[in-house]
Amino acid sequence: MSNLAVQSAKSKGATALLAVLLAALGVFGVSTAPSAAAATQAQPACGNTSTYTRVALSSLPSQATDTYRLIRSGGPFPYPQDGTVFQNRERILPACATGYYHEYTVKTPGSSTRGARRIVTGNGGEYFYTADHYASFRLITF
């Protein structure tokens, strides 16, 4: 058998094997990609904070209380980004209209940058704290 014939046979075998594997995944209900419905279900509706862990402001780093006081008094804020619209691109916070959330820096002692800590406020009076730059949020209680 020539090299070309061997390569053609191998290619056909690989294609057939791939087709069988894909068919088996479909038969057994294994999804190869997350569904849009699953992603949507994970994000709560606007105003629904029932799934968030609550944390008392007094138990957060003292800098969070400083930021909270600045927010309540309307500033002045230490960083130009403070008070800007938080886009919720991570889709972790409840799904609200653009402009609903605003972000504020919680200073990190010794950091030359803004660091990872933020308070994100919602127009409904919600205050969320993140220590990991939006990877997770806790609902602040007072």
CNS distance restraints for C-alpha pairs under 8 A (distance, minus, plus):
assign (resid   1 and name CA) (resid   5 and name CA) 6.28 0.50 0.50
assign (resid   1 and name CA) (resid   6 and name CA) 6.72 0.50 0.50
assign (resid   2 and name CA) (resid   6 and name CA) 6.36 0.50 0.50
assign (resid   3 and name CA) (resid   7 and name CA) 6.15 0.50 0.50
assign (resid   4 and name CA) (resid   8 and name CA) 6.13 0.50 0.50
assign (resid   5 and name CA) (resid   9 and name CA) 6.16 0.50 0.50
assign (resid   6 and name CA) (resid  10 and name CA) 6.19 0.50 0.50
assign (resid   7 and name CA) (resid  11 and name CA) 6.08 0.50 0.50
assign (resid   8 and name CA) (resid  12 and name CA) 6.19 0.50 0.50
assign (resid   9 and name CA) (resid  13 and name CA) 6.12 0.50 0.50
assign (resid  10 and name CA) (resid  14 and name CA) 6.11 0.50 0.50
assign (resid  11 and name CA) (resid  15 and name CA) 6.15 0.50 0.50
assign (resid  12 and name CA) (resid  16 and name CA) 6.12 0.50 0.50
assign (resid  13 and name CA) (resid  17 and name CA) 6.11 0.50 0.50
assign (resid  14 and name CA) (resid  18 and name CA) 6.12 0.50 0.50
assign (resid  15 and name CA) (resid  19 and name CA) 6.21 0.50 0.50
assign (resid  16 and name CA) (resid  20 and name CA) 6.25 0.50 0.50
assign (resid  17 and name CA) (resid  21 and name CA) 6.23 0.50 0.50
assign (resid  18 and name CA) (resid  22 and name CA) 6.17 0.50 0.50
assign (resid  19 and name CA) (resid  23 and name CA) 6.10 0.50 0.50
assign (resid  20 and name CA) (resid  24 and name CA) 6.09 0.50 0.50
assign (resid  21 and name CA) (resid  25 and name CA) 6.25 0.50 0.50
assign (resid  22 and name CA) (resid  26 and name CA) 6.40 0.50 0.50
assign (resid  23 and name CA) (resid  27 and name CA) 6.20 0.50 0.50
assign (resid  24 and name CA) (resid  28 and name CA) 6.16 0.50 0.50
assign (resid  25 and name CA) (resid  29 and name CA) 6.15 0.50 0.50
assign (resid  25 and name CA) (resid  30 and name CA) 5.08 0.50 0.50
assign (resid  25 and name CA) (resid  31 and name CA) 7.20 0.50 0.50
assign (resid  26 and name CA) (resid  30 and name CA) 6.08 0.50 0.50
assign (resid  26 and name CA) (resid  31 and name CA) 7.37 0.50 0.50
assign (resid  34 and name CA) (resid  38 and name CA) 6.83 0.50 0.50
assign (resid  34 and name CA) (resid  39 and name CA) 7.43 0.50 0.50
assign (resid  35 and name CA) (resid  39 and name CA) 6.67 0.50 0.50
assign (resid  36 and name CA) (resid  40 and name CA) 6.21 0.50 0.50
assign (resid  37 and name CA) (resid  41 and name CA) 6.13 0.50 0.50
assign (resid  38 and name CA) (resid  42 and name CA) 6.44 0.50 0.50
assign (resid  39 and name CA) (resid  43 and name CA) 7.01 0.50 0.50
assign (resid  43 and name CA) (resid  91 and name CA) 6.26 0.50 0.50
assign (resid  43 and name CA) (resid  92 and name CA) 6.06 0.50 0.50
assign (resid  43 and name CA) (resid  93 and name CA) 6.83 0.50 0.50
assign (resid  43 and name CA) (resid  94 and name CA) 5.82 0.50 0.50
assign (resid  43 and name CA) (resid  95 and name CA) 6.42 0.50 0.50
assign (resid  44 and name CA) (resid  48 and name CA) 5.92 0.50 0.50
assign (resid  44 and name CA) (resid  49 and name CA) 7.50 0.50 0.50
assign (resid  44 and name CA) (resid  93 and name CA) 7.14 0.50 0.50
assign (resid  44 and name CA) (resid  94 and name CA) 4.57 0.50 0.50
assign (resid  44 and name CA) (resid  95 and name CA) 6.19 0.50 0.50
assign (resid  45 and name CA) (resid  94 and name CA) 5.14 0.50 0.50
assign (resid  45 and name CA) (resid  95 and name CA) 5.18 0.50 0.50
assign (resid  45 and name CA) (resid  96 and name CA) 7.21 0.50 0.50
assign (resid  46 and name CA) (resid  94 and name CA) 4.78 0.50 0.50
assign (resid  46 and name CA) (resid  95 and name CA) 4.85 0.50 0.50
assign (resid  46 and name CA) (resid  96 and name CA) 4.72 0.50 0.50
assign (resid  47 and name CA) (resid  94 and name CA) 6.51 0.50 0.50
assign (resid  47 and name CA) (resid  96 and name CA) 7.77 0.50 0.50
assign (resid  47 and name CA) (resid 124 and name CA) 7.10 0.50 0.50
assign (resid  48 and name CA) (resid  94 and name CA) 6.41 0.50 0.50
assign (resid  49 and name CA) (resid  94 and name CA) 7.20 0.50 0.50
assign (resid  49 and name CA) (resid 139 and name CA) 7.58 0.50 0.50
assign (resid  52 and name CA) (resid 137 and name CA) 7.41 0.50 0.50
assign (resid  52 and name CA) (resid 138 and name CA) 5.84 0.50 0.50
assign (resid  52 and name CA) (resid 139 and name CA) 5.96 0.50 0.50
assign (resid  53 and name CA) (resid 137 and name CA) 7.96 0.50 0.50
assign (resid  53 and name CA) (resid 138 and name CA) 5.18 0.50 0.50
assign (resid  53 and name CA) (resid 139 and name CA) 6.09 0.50 0.50
assign (resid  54 and name CA) (resid 138 and name CA) 5.65 0.50 0.50
assign (resid  54 and name CA) (resid 139 and name CA) 4.74 0.50 0.50
assign (resid  54 and name CA) (resid 140 and name CA) 5.84 0.50 0.50
assign (resid  54 and name CA) (resid 141 and name CA) 6.43 0.50 0.50
assign (resid  55 and name CA) (resid  59 and name CA) 6.96 0.50 0.50
assign (resid  55 and name CA) (resid  60 and name CA) 7.58 0.50 0.50
assign (resid  55 and name CA) (resid 138 and name CA) 6.30 0.50 0.50
assign (resid  55 and name CA) (resid 139 and name CA) 6.08 0.50 0.50
assign (resid  55 and name CA) (resid 140 and name CA) 5.03 0.50 0.50
assign (resid  55 and name CA) (resid 141 and name CA) 5.86 0.50 0.50
assign (resid  56 and name CA) (resid  60 and name CA) 6.95 0.50 0.50
assign (resid  56 and name CA) (resid 140 and name CA) 5.63 0.50 0.50
assign (resid  56 and name CA) (resid 141 and name CA) 4.73 0.50 0.50
assign (resid  56 and name CA) (resid 142 and name CA) 5.89 0.50 0.50
assign (resid  57 and name CA) (resid  64 and name CA) 7.31 0.50 0.50
assign (resid  57 and name CA) (resid  65 and name CA) 6.58 0.50 0.50
assign (resid  57 and name CA) (resid 140 and name CA) 5.80 0.50 0.50
assign (resid  57 and name CA) (resid 141 and name CA) 6.01 0.50 0.50
assign (resid  57 and name CA) (resid 142 and name CA) 5.89 0.50 0.50
assign (resid  58 and name CA) (resid  62 and name CA) 7.68 0.50 0.50
assign (resid  58 and name CA) (resid  65 and name CA) 7.33 0.50 0.50
assign (resid  58 and name CA) (resid 142 and name CA) 7.79 0.50 0.50
assign (resid  60 and name CA) (resid  64 and name CA) 6.26 0.50 0.50
assign (resid  60 and name CA) (resid  65 and name CA) 7.60 0.50 0.50
assign (resid  61 and name CA) (resid  65 and name CA) 7.35 0.50 0.50
assign (resid  62 and name CA) (resid  66 and name CA) 6.51 0.50 0.50
assign (resid  63 and name CA) (resid  67 and name CA) 6.21 0.50 0.50
assign (resid  63 and name CA) (resid 106 and name CA) 5.80 0.50 0.50
assign (resid  63 and name CA) (resid 107 and name CA) 5.93 0.50 0.50
assign (resid  63 and name CA) (resid 108 and name CA) 7.50 0.50 0.50
assign (resid  64 and name CA) (resid  68 and name CA) 6.09 0.50 0.50
assign (resid  64 and name CA) (resid 106 and name CA) 5.45 0.50 0.50
assign (resid  64 and name CA) (resid 107 and name CA) 7.73 0.50 0.50
assign (resid  64 and name CA) (resid 119 and name CA) 7.47 0.50 0.50
assign (resid  65 and name CA) (resid  69 and name CA) 6.18 0.50 0.50
assign (resid  66 and name CA) (resid  70 and name CA) 6.36 0.50 0.50
assign (resid  66 and name CA) (resid 106 and name CA) 7.93 0.50 0.50
assign (resid  67 and name CA) (resid  71 and name CA) 6.18 0.50 0.50
assign (resid  67 and name CA) (resid 104 and name CA) 7.21 0.50 0.50
assign (resid  67 and name CA) (resid 105 and name CA) 7.11 0.50 0.50
assign (resid  67 and name CA) (resid 106 and name CA) 5.88 0.50 0.50
assign (resid  67 and name CA) (resid 119 and name CA) 7.66 0.50 0.50
assign (resid  68 and name CA) (resid  72 and name CA) 6.23 0.50 0.50
assign (resid  68 and name CA) (resid 119 and name CA) 7.80 0.50 0.50
assign (resid  69 and name CA) (resid  73 and name CA) 6.18 0.50 0.50
assign (resid  70 and name CA) (resid  74 and name CA) 5.94 0.50 0.50
assign (resid  70 and name CA) (resid  75 and name CA) 4.80 0.50 0.50
assign (resid  70 and name CA) (resid  76 and name CA) 6.85 0.50 0.50
assign (resid  70 and name CA) (resid  77 and name CA) 6.82 0.50 0.50
assign (resid  71 and name CA) (resid  75 and name CA) 6.00 0.50 0.50
assign (resid  71 and name CA) (resid 104 and name CA) 7.94 0.50 0.50
assign (resid  77 and name CA) (resid  82 and name CA) 6.25 0.50 0.50
assign (resid  78 and name CA) (resid  82 and name CA) 7.46 0.50 0.50
assign (resid  79 and name CA) (resid 105 and name CA) 7.38 0.50 0.50
assign (resid  79 and name CA) (resid 114 and name CA) 7.94 0.50 0.50
assign (resid  81 and name CA) (resid 103 and name CA) 7.77 0.50 0.50
assign (resid  81 and name CA) (resid 104 and name CA) 7.36 0.50 0.50
assign (resid  82 and name CA) (resid 102 and name CA) 7.91 0.50 0.50
assign (resid  82 and name CA) (resid 103 and name CA) 5.92 0.50 0.50
assign (resid  82 and name CA) (resid 104 and name CA) 4.44 0.50 0.50
assign (resid  82 and name CA) (resid 105 and name CA) 6.16 0.50 0.50
assign (resid  83 and name CA) (resid 102 and name CA) 5.41 0.50 0.50
assign (resid  83 and name CA) (resid 103 and name CA) 5.45 0.50 0.50
assign (resid  83 and name CA) (resid 104 and name CA) 5.74 0.50 0.50
assign (resid  84 and name CA) (resid 102 and name CA) 5.40 0.50 0.50
assign (resid  84 and name CA) (resid 103 and name CA) 5.94 0.50 0.50
assign (resid  84 and name CA) (resid 104 and name CA) 7.78 0.50 0.50
assign (resid  85 and name CA) (resid  98 and name CA) 7.74 0.50 0.50
assign (resid  85 and name CA) (resid  99 and name CA) 5.51 0.50 0.50
assign (resid  85 and name CA) (resid 100 and name CA) 7.50 0.50 0.50
assign (resid  85 and name CA) (resid 101 and name CA) 5.81 0.50 0.50
assign (resid  85 and name CA) (resid 102 and name CA) 4.43 0.50 0.50
assign (resid  85 and name CA) (resid 103 and name CA) 6.47 0.50 0.50
assign (resid  86 and name CA) (resid  99 and name CA) 7.20 0.50 0.50
assign (resid  86 and name CA) (resid 100 and name CA) 7.91 0.50 0.50
assign (resid  86 and name CA) (resid 101 and name CA) 5.14 0.50 0.50
assign (resid  86 and name CA) (resid 102 and name CA) 4.76 0.50 0.50
assign (resid  86 and name CA) (resid 103 and name CA) 5.49 0.50 0.50
assign (resid  86 and name CA) (resid 120 and name CA) 7.32 0.50 0.50
assign (resid  87 and name CA) (resid  98 and name CA) 6.45 0.50 0.50
assign (resid  87 and name CA) (resid  99 and name CA) 7.48 0.50 0.50
assign (resid  87 and name CA) (resid 101 and name CA) 7.19 0.50 0.50
assign (resid  88 and name CA) (resid  92 and name CA) 6.99 0.50 0.50
assign (resid  88 and name CA) (resid  93 and name CA) 6.58 0.50 0.50
assign (resid  88 and name CA) (resid 101 and name CA) 7.77 0.50 0.50
assign (resid  90 and name CA) (resid 134 and name CA) 7.23 0.50 0.50
assign (resid  90 and name CA) (resid 135 and name CA) 7.55 0.50 0.50
assign (resid  91 and name CA) (resid  95 and name CA) 7.02 0.50 0.50
assign (resid  92 and name CA) (resid 135 and name CA) 7.90 0.50 0.50
assign (resid  92 and name CA) (resid 136 and name CA) 7.20 0.50 0.50
assign (resid  92 and name CA) (resid 137 and name CA) 7.64 0.50 0.50
assign (resid  93 and name CA) (resid 137 and name CA) 7.59 0.50 0.50
assign (resid  96 and name CA) (resid 100 and name CA) 6.22 0.50 0.50
assign (resid 100 and name CA) (resid 122 and name CA) 5.59 0.50 0.50
assign (resid 100 and name CA) (resid 123 and name CA) 5.36 0.50 0.50
assign (resid 101 and name CA) (resid 120 and name CA) 6.39 0.50 0.50
assign (resid 101 and name CA) (resid 121 and name CA) 5.42 0.50 0.50
assign (resid 101 and name CA) (resid 122 and name CA) 4.55 0.50 0.50
assign (resid 101 and name CA) (resid 123 and name CA) 6.52 0.50 0.50
assign (resid 102 and name CA) (resid 120 and name CA) 5.47 0.50 0.50
assign (resid 102 and name CA) (resid 121 and name CA) 5.30 0.50 0.50
assign (resid 102 and name CA) (resid 122 and name CA) 6.70 0.50 0.50
assign (resid 103 and name CA) (resid 118 and name CA) 6.60 0.50 0.50
assign (resid 103 and name CA) (resid 119 and name CA) 5.86 0.50 0.50
assign (resid 103 and name CA) (resid 120 and name CA) 4.37 0.50 0.50
assign (resid 103 and name CA) (resid 121 and name CA) 6.45 0.50 0.50
assign (resid 104 and name CA) (resid 118 and name CA) 5.49 0.50 0.50
assign (resid 104 and name CA) (resid 119 and name CA) 5.22 0.50 0.50
assign (resid 104 and name CA) (resid 120 and name CA) 6.24 0.50 0.50
assign (resid 105 and name CA) (resid 114 and name CA) 6.52 0.50 0.50
assign (resid 105 and name CA) (resid 115 and name CA) 7.97 0.50 0.50
assign (resid 105 and name CA) (resid 117 and name CA) 6.30 0.50 0.50
assign (resid 105 and name CA) (resid 118 and name CA) 4.67 0.50 0.50
assign (resid 105 and name CA) (resid 119 and name CA) 6.51 0.50 0.50
assign (resid 106 and name CA) (resid 114 and name CA) 7.75 0.50 0.50
assign (resid 106 and name CA) (resid 115 and name CA) 7.96 0.50 0.50
assign (resid 106 and name CA) (resid 117 and name CA) 5.16 0.50 0.50
assign (resid 106 and name CA) (resid 118 and name CA) 5.00 0.50 0.50
assign (resid 106 and name CA) (resid 119 and name CA) 6.69 0.50 0.50
assign (resid 107 and name CA) (resid 111 and name CA) 7.98 0.50 0.50
assign (resid 107 and name CA) (resid 114 and name CA) 6.45 0.50 0.50
assign (resid 107 and name CA) (resid 115 and name CA) 6.97 0.50 0.50
assign (resid 107 and name CA) (resid 117 and name CA) 7.03 0.50 0.50
assign (resid 108 and name CA) (resid 114 and name CA) 7.17 0.50 0.50
assign (resid 108 and name CA) (resid 115 and name CA) 5.95 0.50 0.50
assign (resid 108 and name CA) (resid 116 and name CA) 7.95 0.50 0.50
assign (resid 108 and name CA) (resid 117 and name CA) 7.19 0.50 0.50
assign (resid 111 and name CA) (resid 115 and name CA) 6.40 0.50 0.50
assign (resid 115 and name CA) (resid 133 and name CA) 7.96 0.50 0.50
assign (resid 116 and name CA) (resid 130 and name CA) 7.66 0.50 0.50
assign (resid 116 and name CA) (resid 131 and name CA) 5.82 0.50 0.50
assign (resid 116 and name CA) (resid 132 and name CA) 5.30 0.50 0.50
assign (resid 116 and name CA) (resid 133 and name CA) 4.38 0.50 0.50
assign (resid 116 and name CA) (resid 134 and name CA) 7.99 0.50 0.50
assign (resid 117 and name CA) (resid 129 and name CA) 7.48 0.50 0.50
assign (resid 117 and name CA) (resid 130 and name CA) 5.54 0.50 0.50
assign (resid 117 and name CA) (resid 131 and name CA) 4.28 0.50 0.50
assign (resid 117 and name CA) (resid 132 and name CA) 6.22 0.50 0.50
assign (resid 117 and name CA) (resid 133 and name CA) 5.96 0.50 0.50
assign (resid 118 and name CA) (resid 129 and name CA) 5.90 0.50 0.50
assign (resid 118 and name CA) (resid 130 and name CA) 5.37 0.50 0.50
assign (resid 118 and name CA) (resid 131 and name CA) 6.63 0.50 0.50
assign (resid 118 and name CA) (resid 133 and name CA) 6.99 0.50 0.50
assign (resid 118 and name CA) (resid 134 and name CA) 7.97 0.50 0.50
assign (resid 119 and name CA) (resid 127 and name CA) 6.55 0.50 0.50
assign (resid 119 and name CA) (resid 128 and name CA) 5.50 0.50 0.50
assign (resid 119 and name CA) (resid 129 and name CA) 4.66 0.50 0.50
assign (resid 119 and name CA) (resid 130 and name CA) 6.49 0.50 0.50
assign (resid 120 and name CA) (resid 127 and name CA) 5.82 0.50 0.50
assign (resid 120 and name CA) (resid 128 and name CA) 5.08 0.50 0.50
assign (resid 120 and name CA) (resid 129 and name CA) 6.47 0.50 0.50
assign (resid 121 and name CA) (resid 125 and name CA) 6.89 0.50 0.50
assign (resid 121 and name CA) (resid 126 and name CA) 5.50 0.50 0.50
assign (resid 121 and name CA) (resid 127 and name CA) 4.55 0.50 0.50
assign (resid 121 and name CA) (resid 128 and name CA) 6.25 0.50 0.50
assign (resid 122 and name CA) (resid 126 and name CA) 4.87 0.50 0.50
assign (resid 122 and name CA) (resid 127 and name CA) 6.48 0.50 0.50
assign (resid 126 and name CA) (resid 139 and name CA) 7.33 0.50 0.50
assign (resid 126 and name CA) (resid 140 and name CA) 7.66 0.50 0.50
assign (resid 127 and name CA) (resid 139 and name CA) 6.03 0.50 0.50
assign (resid 127 and name CA) (resid 140 and name CA) 5.42 0.50 0.50
assign (resid 127 and name CA) (resid 141 and name CA) 7.90 0.50 0.50
assign (resid 128 and name CA) (resid 137 and name CA) 5.96 0.50 0.50
assign (resid 128 and name CA) (resid 138 and name CA) 5.46 0.50 0.50
assign (resid 128 and name CA) (resid 139 and name CA) 4.56 0.50 0.50
assign (resid 128 and name CA) (resid 140 and name CA) 5.55 0.50 0.50
assign (resid 129 and name CA) (resid 137 and name CA) 5.44 0.50 0.50
assign (resid 129 and name CA) (resid 138 and name CA) 5.27 0.50 0.50
assign (resid 129 and name CA) (resid 139 and name CA) 6.42 0.50 0.50
assign (resid 129 and name CA) (resid 140 and name CA) 6.51 0.50 0.50
assign (resid 130 and name CA) (resid 134 and name CA) 5.74 0.50 0.50
assign (resid 130 and name CA) (resid 135 and name CA) 7.40 0.50 0.50
assign (resid 130 and name CA) (resid 136 and name CA) 5.90 0.50 0.50
assign (resid 130 and name CA) (resid 137 and name CA) 4.77 0.50 0.50
assign (resid 130 and name CA) (resid 138 and name CA) 6.63 0.50 0.50
assign (resid 131 and name CA) (resid 136 and name CA) 7.66 0.50 0.50
assign (resid 131 and name CA) (resid 137 and name CA) 7.84 0.50 0.50
assign (resid 132 and name CA) (resid 136 and name CA) 6.62 0.50 0.50
